[in-house]
């Protein structure tokens, strides 16, 4: 093994030498994209003739250039920011242009027109009008400064990015997840090596410039298919910077339900059947509740029956004793006691006159969990530090360190860790969960980014209940990343420069159970003196001692433990995730840029990434052993590289950038030539882990991949205030480590899933066309359309041998998708009233090539192919959304109210589509995405006031989330077992009861023939998400198929259910559309006024059983302060 590793290192060394040699002549990487360019002309004001030899200088820098024979000049490698630029020529007045804005990777044009000087030293100063339309941008690019963001009610850079056109919650860009997006800080990619998820935590106070590119990425962007996010932090070149931002939201239960411990409310789902003295002796079937009321709670036989069925010590306990035991097992304080808080600060300063300066930023975020666990919140710490040194006027060195630590709980309670990062805290923005389409890679597009959904959308059965009342359902998860490196920039002359960069990223993933409980590790109420006498009587007499009680609910044990009354497992075999993986990534970059002439700027590049995977993760459970339990352990050292070249052609009527990139991927490993149903995949190799199980199988080097990917970007300036643009590009991205090298060995020893490092890199071909127009020198209008074709994406294919001894999933490049859409944006970033409006109309299609299962048995395979829908294309549906921000700034003339600001920030998204054709998991071939949820709106606000105190600026503010207190049902239509619904997969019908009670539009059933309808639906305007208020009494509607059925009921009233509240039930004749009612004496037509009231109040809706987590995100107010020096 050591020899193999040494060979790998030697192989890498030779590759590095070769590629660096090429790089010297070819150059290039993302590092070159952190600066812009200033160009223009200097002419004689009176004659219009070009002035040759004029010096153009940028104040505060050593940058400058002289005009050529055409009076043109070019200044490359200008850091983004606002500058004063001056033109000087002996015999002419100095011309000065102020307030010149330079953007990342864009050209700023500054033209000078001067005249022979009349007075010695005379100068003409002009404040430049900022161009709203950037003529050389041939794609959708948003450039903002840190000051543009500070008054928007967002907590992070990611929140702001997610409000742009084409971008949704979690920084999902045009359907592509964050792990398909290049996320670059100060020229260095923060991409993680495991699945592409970048480190996105960055202090808002440190941001100088932010660029968001959703379309038309340049050839220099490697290993990304979705978009590019480029952040440049501040440079304290000539003064000290100290900026502190603190924001806090008081602790709350994050729900519209009232009370601190909402899960222990008198009417709470998991509380009332056991604690309600009016019925808990006889249980839910004891006669106190009617059938409809019983359906809203879990079945309970009652404490009397519980006592009758108990033997031994338990038989001596009274009902009061058993309630004492029940309270003991549920003694966990379920209240959310931690606040949402963030501490964000940046400090930097120059060190004397040495040209040396530094910047350090720190960010801490605390996000409480909806259900407190072993860790009550997600906590994140991030430090970003850079040291800058001007070696000379032409050479600059930057060294940097970025560390990030995330602590929380695992995403999965019992499964293999598919998402290895801690769950975020809080609640989802959208009622149906995170962003629009999932990532086109196999993992959650928002992993490590979006607010948690797992804790809220747990099953509503005895399994899910454990997350509410226990402490250790989830394992503890830590993620640590450390990025360090340096960049060197050398300006060779006025028309050329190069960048050289090196960085290393080390990542550690830790997941495991909380510390076992015992006499030396006790929790609240665990000491003998605190234990109720009934509990001591029940457990102490058995010889196990009171210490056995510490497992419930605080700790975990290897033994299963169910609890009296509900039978819920509040202790026992949870926290199954295990992870002790380490990944290191080494990156080398070289970039060269030169202005060949007035029309050609050439940029060529090279980058290389080398990975070292030391993976060990899995799932452990000694109580209930499922097939998928198992482990993965493997080490691999793949490498990836890219070369690119671009020529930017700048003409007055057209600016075109023509580029080509080469993407290279070498898995750097041998892979086995096993047959699809090879015996090596069975449990006979149980004693062998990972690579060892295939030791007797022939292997050959995994395929090395080389792809060539053209890029074209063309902008057509029509006037100084308008332009058309078009771009086309092909992009590739490395497969995730799991897709390439996974060997998932299940508990019996058989392979459960396996990767394939020879699978091709996923491919995206994108097109975009757009138009920009400046209006009244203040507004920027952008309209565009795009199309993204994604192919060669991984999906798992199931293989099964005749004897079923071989049964596993294998990653195959069979998935495809495309996203197309229209985007509209209007922005204004000046004046007392400013803001933006963005609208996106997006449609996504996806499907699979080939079959999703392969059976060795020909008959089984033929039967599968006749019935399978795996290869069907998912029906495309429109998913439009919009966001807006409006900011009012009180003018200076308002005296004490000057610089008082009011910001409104909101958005809308069309309801999510999903497939549902009736209760019981019914399906109709060819019908998908026929149901649409209720549309979602949000509106937030910020009130802020700036004060000047000495040499500092103090801003105090209050953010109001959900300003109008709009109420939405939160549930995932793809997980009817979870969220507020009782677990349907465990015998519950809560989800179906809700869906069948809705009066949904007939258009939902357009593709379903009458004979295919699986239930008798009542037509109306309800959509999933429509609800009945809790203070509205429930009036069930029983649907009778025909008038004959109604007449039969009237003739034989014994058919009516024997209910306590029978008169509150309506009977609907599906054939005639008439309503009937039993009023306690007679059965006949219901009064129209009663029916109208029932419809108006939505009293007929059978709401989810768990009210406390049905309505989330009520109005909250957070307060904060920002102090800037």
NORTA-V869848 format. One record per residue. N is the residue number from 1. RES is the residue in one small letter. PHI is phi as a letter, one per 40 degrees, with the letter a starting at -180 (999 if undefined). OMEGA is omega as a letter, one per 20 degrees, with the letter a starting at -180 (NA if undefined). Layout:
BEGIN
n = {N,N}
res = {RES,RES}
phi = {PHI,PHI}
omega = {OMEGA,OMEGA}
END
This chain:
BEGIN
n = {1,2,3,4,5,6,7,8,9,10,11,12,13,14,15,16,17,18,19,20,21,22,23,24,25,26,27,28,29,30,31,32,33,34,35,36,37,38,39,40,41,42,43,44,45,46,47,48,49,50,51,52,53,54,55,56,57,58,59,60,61,62,63,64,65,66,67,68,69,70,71,72,73,74,75,76,77,78,79,80,81,82,83,84,85,86,87,88,89,90,91,92,93,94,95,96,97,98,99,100,101,102,103,104,105,106,107,108,109,110,111,112,113,114,115,116,117,118,119,120,121,122,123,124,125,126,127,128,129,130,131,132,133,134,135,136,137,138,139,140,141,142,143,144,145,146,147,148,149,150,151,152,153,154,155,156,157,158,159,160,161,162,163,164,165,166,167,168,169,170,171,172,173,174,175,176,177,178,179,180,181,182,183,184,185,186,187,188,189,190,191,192,193,194,195,196,197,198,199,200,201,202,203,204,205,206,207,208,209,210,211,212,213,214,215,216,217,218,219,220,221,222,223,224,225,226,227,228,229,230,231,232,233,234,235,236,237,238,239,240,241,242,243,244,245,246,247,248,249,250,251,252,253,254,255,256,257,258,259,260,261,262,263,264,265,266,267,268,269,270,271,272,273,274,275,276,277,278,279,280,281,282,283,284,285,286,287,288,289,290,291,292,293,294,295,296,297,298,299,300,301,302,303,304,305,306,307,308,309,310,311,312,313,314,315,316,317,318,319,320,321,322,323,324,325,326,327,328,329,330,331,332,333,334,335,336,337,338,339,340,341,342,343,344,345,346,347,348,349,350,351,352,353,354,355,356,357,358,359,360,361,362,363,364,365,366,367,368,369,370,371,372,373,374,375,376,377,378,379,380,381,382,383,384,385,386,387,388,389,390,391,392,393,394,395,396,397,398,399,400,401,402,403,404,405,406,407,408,409,410,411,412,413,414,415,416,417,418,419,420,421,422,423,424,425,426,427,428,429,430,431,432,433,434,435,436,437,438,439,440,441,442,443,444,445,446,447,448,449,450,451,452,453,454,455,456,457,458,459,460,461,462,463,464,465,466,467,468,469,470,471,472,473,474,475,476,477,478,479,480,481,482,483,484,485,486,487,488,489,490,491,492,493,494,495,496,497,498,499,500,501,502,503,504,505,506,507,508,509,510,511,512,513,514,515,516,517,518,519,520,521,522,523,524,525,526,527,528,529,530,531,532,533,534,535,536,537,538,539,540,541,542,543,544,545,546,547,548,549,550,551,552,553,554,555,556,557,558,559,560,561,562,563,564,565,566,567,568,569,570,571,572,573,574,575,576,577,578,579,580,581,582,583,584,585,586,587,588,589,590,591,592,593,594,595,596,597,598,599,600,601,602,603,604,605,606,607,608,609,610,611,612,613,614,615,616,617,618,619,620,621,622,623,624,625,626,627,628,629,630,631,632,633,634,635,636,637,638,639,640,641,642,643,644,645,646,647,648,649,650,651,652,653,654,655,656,657,658,659,660,661,662,663,664,665,666,667,668,669,670,671,672,673,674,675,676,677,678,679,680,681,682,683,684,685,686,687,688,689,690,691,692,693,694,695,696,697,698,699,700,701,702,703,704,705,706,707,708,709,710,711,712,713,714,715,716,717,718,719,720,721,722,723,724,725,726,727,728,729,730,731,732,733,734,735,736,737,738,739,740,741,742,743,744,745,746,747,748,749,750,751,752,753,754,755,756,757,758,759,760,761,762,763,764,765,766,767,768,769,770,771,772,773,774,775,776,777,778,779,780,781,782,783,784,785,786,787,788,789,790,791,792,793,794,795,796,797,798,799,800,801,802,803,804,805,806,807,808,809,810,811,812,813,814,815,816,817,818,819,820,821,822,823,824,825,826,827,828,829,830,831,832,833,834,835,836,837,838,839,840,841,842,843,844,845,846,847,848,849,850,851,852,853,854,855,856,857,858,859,860,861,862,863,864,865,866,867,868,869,870,871,872,873,874,875,876,877,878,879,880,881,882,883,884,885,886,887,888,889,890,891,892,893,894,895,896,897,898,899,900,901,902,903,904,905,906,907,908,909,910,911,912,913,914,915,916,917,918,919,920,921,922,923,924,925,926,927,928,929,930,931,932,933,934,935,936,937,938,939,940,941,942,943,944,945,946,947,948,949,950,951,952,953,954,955,956,957,958,959,960,961,962,963,964,965,966,967,968,969,970,971,972,973,974,975,976,977,978,979,980,981,982,983,984,985,986,987,988,989,990,991,992,993,994,995,996,997,998,999,1000,1001,1002,1003,1004,1005,1006,1007,1008,1009,1010,1011,1012,1013,1014,1015,1016,1017,1018,1019,1020,1021,1022,1023,1024,1025,1026,1027,1028,1029,1030,1031,1032,1033,1034,1035,1036,1037,1038,1039,1040,1041,1042,1043,1044,1045,1046,1047,1048,1049,1050,1051,1052,1053,1054,1055,1056,1057,1058,1059,1060,1061,1062,1063,1064,1065,1066,1067,1068,1069,1070,1071,1072,1073,1074,1075,1076,1077,1078,1079,1080,1081,1082,1083,1084,1085,1086,1087,1088,1089,1090,1091,1092,1093,1094,1095,1096,1097,1098,1099,1100,1101,1102,1103,1104,1105,1106,1107,1108,1109,1110,1111,1112,1113,1114,1115,1116,1117,1118,1119,1120,1121,1122,1123,1124,1125}
res = {x,x,x,x,x,x,x,x,x,x,x,x,x,x,x,x,x,x,x,x,x,x,x,x,x,x,x,x,x,x,x,x,x,x,x,x,x,x,x,x,x,x,x,x,x,x,x,x,x,x,x,x,x,x,x,x,x,x,x,x,x,x,x,x,x,x,x,x,x,x,x,x,x,x,x,x,x,x,x,x,x,x,x,x,x,x,x,x,x,x,x,x,x,x,x,x,x,x,x,x,x,x,x,x,x,x,x,x,x,x,x,x,x,x,x,x,x,x,x,x,x,x,x,x,x,x,x,x,x,x,x,x,x,x,x,x,x,x,x,x,x,x,x,x,x,x,x,x,x,x,x,x,x,x,x,x,x,x,x,x,x,x,x,x,x,x,x,x,x,x,x,x,x,x,x,x,x,x,x,x,x,x,x,x,x,x,x,x,x,x,x,x,x,x,x,x,x,x,x,x,x,x,x,x,x,x,x,x,x,x,x,x,x,x,x,x,x,x,x,x,x,x,x,x,x,x,x,x,x,x,x,x,x,x,x,x,x,x,x,x,x,x,x,x,x,x,x,x,x,x,x,x,x,x,x,x,x,x,x,x,x,x,x,x,x,x,x,x,x,x,x,x,x,x,x,x,x,x,x,x,x,x,x,x,x,x,x,x,x,x,x,x,x,x,x,x,x,x,x,x,x,x,x,x,x,x,x,x,x,x,x,x,x,x,x,x,x,x,x,x,x,x,x,x,x,x,x,x,x,x,x,x,x,x,x,x,x,x,x,x,x,x,x,x,x,x,x,x,x,x,x,x,x,x,x,x,x,x,x,x,x,x,x,x,x,x,x,x,x,x,x,x,x,x,x,x,x,x,x,x,x,x,x,x,x,x,x,x,x,x,x,x,x,x,x,x,x,x,x,x,x,x,x,x,x,x,x,x,x,x,x,x,x,x,x,x,x,x,x,x,x,x,x,x,x,x,x,x,x,x,x,x,x,x,x,x,x,x,x,x,x,x,x,x,x,x,x,x,x,x,x,x,x,x,x,x,x,x,x,x,x,x,x,x,x,x,x,x,x,x,x,x,x,x,x,x,x,x,x,x,x,x,x,x,x,x,x,x,x,x,x,x,x,x,x,x,x,x,x,x,x,x,x,x,x,x,x,x,x,x,x,x,x,x,x,x,x,x,x,x,x,x,x,x,x,x,x,x,x,x,x,x,x,x,x,x,x,x,x,x,x,x,x,x,x,x,x,x,x,x,x,x,x,x,x,x,x,x,x,x,x,x,x,x,x,x,x,x,x,x,x,x,x,x,x,x,x,x,x,x,x,x,x,x,x,x,x,x,x,x,x,x,x,x,x,x,x,x,x,x,x,x,x,x,x,x,x,x,x,x,x,x,x,x,x,x,x,x,x,x,x,x,x,x,x,x,x,x,x,x,x,x,x,x,x,x,x,x,x,x,x,x,x,x,x,x,x,x,x,x,x,x,x,x,x,x,x,x,x,x,x,x,x,x,x,x,x,x,x,x,x,x,x,x,x,x,x,x,x,x,x,x,x,x,x,x,x,x,x,x,x,x,x,x,x,x,x,x,x,x,x,x,x,x,x,x,x,x,x,x,x,x,x,x,x,x,x,x,x,x,x,x,x,x,x,x,x,x,x,x,x,x,x,x,x,x,x,x,x,x,x,x,x,x,x,x,x,x,x,x,x,x,x,x,x,x,x,x,x,x,x,x,x,x,x,x,x,x,x,x,x,x,x,x,x,x,x,x,x,x,x,x,x,x,x,x,x,x,x,x,x,x,x,x,x,x,x,x,x,x,x,x,x,x,x,x,x,x,x,x,x,x,x,x,x,x,x,x,x,x,x,x,x,x,x,x,x,x,x,x,x,x,x,x,x,x,x,x,x,x,x,x,x,x,x,x,x,x,x,x,x,x,x,x,x,x,x,x,x,x,x,x,x,x,x,x,x,x,x,x,x,x,x,x,x,x,x,x,x,x,x,x,x,x,x,x,x,x,x,x,x,x,x,x,x,x,x,x,x,x,x,x,x,x,x,x,x,x,x,x,x,x,x,x,x,x,x,x,x,x,x,x,x,x,x,x,x,x,x,x,x,x,x,x,x,x,x,x,x,x,x,x,x,x,x,x,x,x,x,x,x,x,x,x,x,x,x,x,x,x,x,x,x,x,x,x,x,x,x,x,x,x,x,x,x,x,x,x,x,x,x,x,x,x,x,x,x,x,x,x,x,x,x,x,x,x,x,x,x,x,x,x,x,x,x,x,x,x,x,x,x,x,x,x,x,x,x,x,x,x,x,x,x,x,x,x,x,x,x,x,x,x,x,x,x,x,x,x,x,x,x,x,x,x,x,x,x,x,x,x,x,x,x,x,x,x,x,x,x,x,x,x,x,x,x,x,x,x,x,x,x,x,x,x,x,x,x,x,x,x,x,x,x,x,x,x,x,x,x,x,x,x,x,x,x,x,x,x,x,x,x,x,x,x,x,x,x,x,x,x,x,x,x,x,x,x,x,x,x,x,x,x,x,x,x}
phi = {999,c,c,c,c,c,c,c,c,c,c,c,d,c,c,c,c,c,c,c,c,c,c,d,c,b,g,h,a,c,d,c,c,b,b,b,b,b,b,i,b,b,b,c,c,c,b,g,c,c,b,c,g,c,c,b,b,b,d,g,b,b,c,a,a,b,c,c,c,c,g,c,a,a,b,c,f,c,c,c,i,b,b,b,b,b,b,b,a,d,g,b,c,c,b,b,b,b,g,c,c,b,b,c,g,b,b,b,c,b,c,b,b,b,b,d,c,c,b,c,g,c,b,b,b,b,c,c,c,c,c,c,c,c,c,c,c,b,a,c,b,b,b,b,b,d,c,c,c,c,b,c,c,b,c,a,d,c,c,c,d,c,b,c,d,g,b,b,d,g,f,c,b,f,g,c,c,c,c,b,b,c,b,b,b,f,g,b,c,b,d,c,c,c,a,g,c,c,c,b,c,a,c,d,c,c,c,c,b,b,b,b,b,b,a,g,c,c,c,c,c,b,f,a,b,c,i,a,b,b,b,b,c,c,b,c,c,b,a,c,b,b,b,b,b,b,b,a,b,d,d,a,c,g,b,c,c,c,h,c,c,c,c,b,c,d,b,c,d,c,b,d,d,c,b,c,c,c,a,c,c,c,g,c,c,c,h,c,b,c,c,c,c,c,c,c,b,c,c,a,c,h,c,c,c,c,c,c,c,b,b,g,c,c,c,c,c,c,d,c,c,c,c,c,c,d,c,c,c,b,c,d,c,c,c,c,b,c,c,c,a,a,b,b,a,b,b,a,a,c,b,g,b,c,g,c,a,a,a,b,b,b,b,b,b,b,b,c,c,c,b,d,b,d,b,c,a,c,b,b,b,a,b,b,b,a,b,b,a,c,c,a,c,b,b,b,b,b,b,a,a,b,b,a,b,b,b,a,b,c,c,b,c,b,b,d,c,c,b,c,b,c,c,c,c,g,b,c,c,c,c,c,h,c,e,c,c,c,d,c,c,c,c,d,c,b,d,g,b,c,d,c,b,c,c,c,c,c,d,c,b,c,c,c,c,c,c,c,b,b,b,b,c,b,c,c,b,b,b,b,b,b,b,a,i,a,b,b,b,b,c,c,a,c,b,a,a,b,b,b,b,a,a,b,b,b,b,b,b,b,b,a,c,c,c,c,c,a,c,c,a,c,b,d,g,c,c,d,c,c,c,c,c,c,c,c,c,c,c,c,c,c,g,c,g,c,d,c,c,c,c,b,c,c,b,b,a,c,c,c,a,b,b,d,g,c,g,c,c,c,b,h,c,b,f,c,c,b,a,a,c,b,b,b,b,b,b,b,b,a,a,b,b,a,c,c,a,c,b,b,b,b,b,b,a,a,a,a,b,b,b,b,c,b,b,a,a,i,a,b,a,c,b,b,c,b,d,c,c,i,a,b,a,a,b,a,b,c,a,b,a,a,b,a,a,b,b,c,b,b,b,c,c,a,b,b,b,b,a,a,b,b,b,b,b,b,c,f,a,c,b,c,c,c,c,d,b,c,c,c,c,c,c,c,c,d,c,b,b,g,d,c,c,b,c,b,b,d,b,a,c,c,c,c,b,b,b,b,b,c,b,b,b,b,b,b,c,c,b,c,b,a,a,b,a,a,a,a,a,b,b,b,a,c,c,c,d,c,c,c,b,d,b,c,c,c,c,c,h,c,c,c,a,a,c,a,c,c,c,c,c,d,b,b,b,b,b,a,b,a,a,b,a,c,b,f,f,b,b,b,b,b,b,a,b,a,a,b,b,b,a,g,c,c,a,c,b,c,b,a,c,c,c,g,c,b,a,a,b,b,c,b,c,b,c,b,a,a,b,b,a,b,b,b,a,b,b,a,b,a,g,c,b,a,i,a,b,b,b,b,b,b,b,b,b,a,a,b,c,g,c,c,b,b,b,c,c,c,c,c,c,c,c,c,c,c,b,c,b,d,c,c,c,c,d,c,b,c,b,c,a,a,a,a,a,b,b,b,b,c,c,c,c,c,g,d,c,d,g,c,b,b,b,b,b,a,a,a,a,c,c,c,c,a,b,a,b,i,c,g,g,c,a,b,d,g,b,a,f,c,b,b,c,c,c,b,b,a,a,b,a,b,b,a,a,b,b,c,b,g,c,b,b,b,b,b,a,b,b,b,c,f,d,c,f,c,b,b,c,b,a,b,c,c,b,c,c,b,g,c,c,c,c,c,c,b,g,c,b,d,c,c,c,c,c,c,c,c,b,c,c,c,c,c,b,d,c,b,c,d,c,c,c,c,a,c,c,b,c,a,b,c,b,d,h,c,a,b,c,c,c,c,c,c,b,c,b,c,c,b,c,a,c,d,c,c,c,c,c,c,c,b,c,c,c,c,c,c,b,c,b,d,c,c,b,b,b,b,c,c,c,c,g,c,b,b,a,c,c,h,b,b,b,a,d,c,c,d,c,c,c,c,c,c,c,c,c,f,c,c,c,c,c,d,c,c,c,c,b,c,b,b,g,c,d,b,b,b,b,a,a,b,b,b,b}
omega = {r,r,r,r,r,r,r,a,r,r,r,a,r,r,a,a,a,a,r,r,r,a,a,a,a,r,r,r,r,a,a,a,r,a,r,a,r,r,r,a,r,a,r,a,a,a,a,a,r,r,a,r,r,r,r,a,r,a,r,r,r,a,r,r,r,a,a,a,r,a,a,r,r,r,a,r,r,r,a,a,a,a,r,a,a,r,a,r,a,a,r,r,r,r,a,r,a,r,r,a,r,a,r,r,r,r,r,a,r,r,r,r,a,a,r,a,r,r,r,r,a,r,r,r,r,r,a,r,a,r,r,r,r,a,a,r,a,r,r,a,r,r,r,r,r,a,r,a,a,a,r,a,r,a,a,r,a,r,r,a,a,r,a,r,r,a,r,a,a,a,r,a,r,r,a,a,a,r,r,a,r,r,a,r,a,r,a,r,r,a,r,a,a,a,r,a,a,r,a,a,r,a,r,a,a,a,r,r,r,r,r,a,a,r,r,r,a,a,a,a,a,r,r,a,a,a,a,r,a,a,r,a,a,r,a,a,a,r,r,r,r,a,a,a,r,a,a,r,a,r,r,a,r,a,r,r,a,r,a,r,a,r,r,r,a,a,a,a,a,a,a,a,a,a,a,a,a,a,a,r,a,r,a,r,a,r,a,a,r,a,a,r,r,a,a,a,r,r,r,a,r,a,r,r,r,r,a,a,a,r,r,a,a,a,a,a,r,r,r,r,a,r,r,r,r,r,a,a,a,a,r,r,a,a,r,a,a,a,r,a,r,r,a,a,r,r,r,r,r,r,a,r,a,a,r,r,a,r,r,r,a,r,r,r,r,a,a,r,r,r,r,a,r,r,a,a,r,a,a,r,a,r,r,a,r,r,a,a,r,r,r,a,a,a,a,r,r,r,a,r,r,r,r,r,r,r,r,r,a,r,a,r,a,a,r,a,r,r,a,a,r,r,r,r,r,a,r,r,a,r,a,r,a,a,a,a,r,r,r,r,a,a,a,a,a,a,a,a,a,r,a,r,a,a,a,a,r,r,a,r,a,r,a,a,a,a,a,a,r,a,a,r,a,r,r,a,r,r,r,r,r,r,r,r,a,r,r,a,a,r,a,r,a,a,a,r,r,r,r,a,r,r,r,r,r,a,r,r,a,r,r,a,r,r,r,a,r,a,r,a,a,a,a,r,a,a,a,a,a,a,r,a,r,r,r,a,a,a,a,a,a,r,a,r,a,a,r,a,a,r,a,i,a,a,r,a,r,a,r,r,r,a,a,r,a,a,a,r,a,r,r,a,r,r,a,a,r,r,r,a,r,a,r,a,r,a,r,a,r,a,r,a,r,r,a,r,a,a,a,r,a,r,a,a,r,r,r,r,r,a,r,a,r,a,r,a,a,a,a,r,a,a,r,a,r,a,a,r,r,a,r,r,r,r,r,a,r,r,a,r,r,r,r,r,r,r,r,a,a,r,a,a,a,r,a,r,a,a,r,r,r,r,a,r,r,r,r,r,r,r,a,r,r,r,a,a,a,r,r,r,a,a,r,r,a,a,a,a,r,a,a,a,a,a,a,a,r,a,r,a,r,a,r,a,r,r,r,a,a,r,r,r,a,r,r,r,r,r,r,a,a,r,r,r,r,r,r,r,r,a,r,r,r,r,r,a,a,a,a,a,a,r,a,a,a,a,a,r,r,r,r,r,a,r,r,a,r,r,a,r,r,a,r,r,a,r,r,r,a,a,r,a,r,a,r,r,a,a,r,r,r,r,a,r,a,r,r,r,a,a,r,r,a,r,r,r,a,r,r,r,a,a,r,r,r,r,a,r,r,r,r,a,a,a,r,r,r,r,r,a,r,r,r,r,r,a,r,a,r,r,a,r,a,r,a,r,a,r,r,r,a,r,a,r,r,r,a,r,r,a,a,r,r,a,r,r,a,a,r,r,r,r,r,a,r,a,a,r,a,a,r,r,r,a,r,r,r,r,a,r,a,r,a,r,r,a,r,r,r,a,a,a,a,r,a,a,a,a,r,a,r,a,r,a,a,a,a,r,r,a,a,r,r,a,r,a,r,a,r,a,a,r,r,a,r,a,r,a,a,a,r,r,r,r,a,r,r,r,r,a,r,r,a,r,r,r,r,a,a,r,a,r,a,r,r,a,r,r,r,r,a,a,a,r,r,a,r,r,r,r,r,r,r,a,a,r,a,a,a,a,r,a,a,a,a,r,a,r,a,a,r,r,r,a,a,r,a,r,a,a,r,a,r,a,a,a,a,r,a,a,r,r,a,r,r,a,r,a,r,a,r,r,r,a,r,a,r,r,a,a,r,a,a,r,a,r,r,a,r,a,a,r,r,r,r,a,r,r,a,a,a,a,r,r,r,r,r,a,r,a,a,a,r,a,r,r,a,r,a,a,a,a,a,r,r,a,r,a,a,r,a,r,a,a,r,r,a,a,r,r,a,r,r,a,a,a,a,a,a,a,r,a,r,a,a,a,a,r,r,a,a,r,r,r,r,r,r,a,a,r,r,r,a,r,NA}
END
